[in-house]
């Protein structure tokens, strides 16, 4: 090998060294920038501990659950293997991240600041928890009972026997299957056919209209009762949407996640309703 070859080899080694050096320096700089950004005196673990052992209203406002039911839900998720703790993120924190986003309509950036985690970490655990809760839908969401009349209809003089085939109410946001002899109450924007039962068109039917007009005609009486039953059912959806504001203003998630979020929120809503201490 001549002197020129030797010099070329040394130059190549020098270049390789500097590439390695700059690569290591860049990684250290990134870590330094991240350390400066997430520099709260409280770590994510500290925040979880603070919510779990602080005033009961704090964890309720943060997760929409009482402390006891949050702990119970965390235990269910971990003991059944639906969620597993990672080296850095506990199951409790994973759930709190998810509940913070759906329960407050919080953005990824808001969650980063609250939990002192990177955006990718927030997205990762939001998706993991979403899928885990979505897969519980068969346990916590039951389809309407097509064989029996709901007790609030059967034992009401206003609703029975007029609406004995009613299994629910829908608006523009729900899609239903049709079962013979059963139907959903709908507003006047729907056609009155198949498994949809709409009020009479051109006839006052809102509760305030009935109080004003007296509702002595058959169509008015039917529409009054129709509106009363629809309102009773739709109040549940109102509570559901107030509990999880993300349902009123969905973030720009991929479409598959957007489809899963209402189901996951319904699972959480039904689980929370089992708590005697729940507000709604």
Protein Blocks (a to p, Z undefined) as FASTA:
>chain_A
ZZklmmmmmmmmmmmmmmmmmmmmmmmmmmmmmmmmmmcfbdfklmmmmmmmmcfklmmm
mnopafklmmmmmmmmmmnomaccdfklcfklmmmmmmmmmmnopafklmmmmnopafkl
mmmmmmmmmmmmmmmmmmmmccddfkbccfklmmpcklpcklmmbgbdcdfkbccdddeh
iacdddfkbccehjbccddehiafbfklmmmnoomafklmmmmmmmmmmmmmmmmmmmmm
mmmmmlmmccfddfklmmmmmmmmmmmmmmmmmpmkbmZZ
